[in-house]
Amino acid sequence: MKRIKTRYPGVFFREADRIGGKGKEKVFYILFKKDGKLLEEKAGRQYADNMTEAKAARFRGERIEGKRKSRKEIREERKQKKAQPWTFDRLWEEYKKTNPGLKGLVQDENRFTLHVSPALGKKEPRDLVPLDIDRIRIALQKKKKDATVRNVLEIIRRIINFGIKKRLCPGPAFKVALPRVNNLKTEMLTEEQIKKVMEVATADKNTNAAGMVKLGLSTGLRRGEMFKLKWSDIDFQTGFITLKDTKGGTDQKVFLNDMARKVLENHPRLDESPFVFPGRGGKQLTDISKAVRRIRDNAGLPKDFRPLHGHRHSFASLLISSGEVDLYRLQKLLTQKDPRMTQRYAHLSDVALKSASNVAASLIQDALNAEDKADEK
């Protein structure tokens, strides 16, 4: 076919039958030198590729500067990529690209890097056998808690399901079973313990840890909610804290009680960070376990008490035990979407009801005693 010049140097076209339609269309080509050789490459078709002579000229410039690969090179890369097996390592990278805003990604990344990749990273899901999962589970159970074992196995199952759903690879011939974990542990501090924790936290050198411990005890906020908390989320005038992108999936408002207000008003602010409890460089804090464990130990709390998580439980337990807050209102205060999670405190509510019932019984008995005295007279 005859070359037809354009107004751009090194760019020409040939006419060919139009793809998917009647008539002709221009097929643009570029000429340029590389390593002393004169190369001719196809830039694209007028209609099928929406190519113009101006686009072809930009294409040529990028090829000369080495900023763009040829269509042939791109096709070869795609072929090679398709030929590469979808291993767990590769599936995990693709999963992260597809879910950039995933909650808990930092923790999942650590679990994958430490426990999944070393054992399964080079394997494809279809090559898995039950023994592979058993080995991981047994190794974890020797040194990790049941919740960690479940979380690791859940990541494995999630990656497999992702690969199958996106039609990237077939799955194994069996399902990865997740062990049951009892997450309904409820921790409650006594008034004396709470007083000691507050004193120790106030004296601690880590202001973030101290603030989070005290705010957790006074509001029941989750650790992750405090990590993400920004000064712009706190309205001291109306007396509310706005929790954004919560575990329940929607924004929530938490009442700023007097204790929480005092904690936040006395907490230092960094001009370079929007976060109430900033991490290094003013970025969002991701871990403070070492500092809050120090406060726990210095306050003389049991070793199995979970800092921050246990403070949330203590907040809830104190409220429900008072007899002044019912389970429905407690659910709202804790921003829990599922009422079944709040039911773990039901037994404490029963104690309060029993106490209230005893008050009624006492009042009735007093009335009876008064009546007996009157009859005696």
Secondary structure, 3 states (H helix, E strand, C coil): CCCEECCCCCEEEEEEECCCCCCEEEEEEEEEEECCEEEEEEEEECCCCCCCHHHHHHHHHHHHCCCCCCHHHHHHHHHHHHHCCCCHHHHHHHHHHHCCCCCCHHHHHHHHHHHHHHHHCCCCHHHCCHHHHHHHHHHHHCCCCHHHHHHHHHHHHHHHHHHHHCCCCCCCCCCCCCCCCCCCCCCCCCHHHHHHHHHHHHHCCCHHHHHHHHHHHHHCCCHHHHHHCEHHHEECCCCEEEECCCCCCCCEEEECCHHHHHHHHCCCCCCCCCECCECHHHCECCCCHHHHHHHHHHCCCCCCCCCCHHHHHHHHHHHHHCCCCCHHHHHHHCCCCCHHHHHHHHHHHHHHHHHHHHHHHHHHHHHHHHHHHHHHC
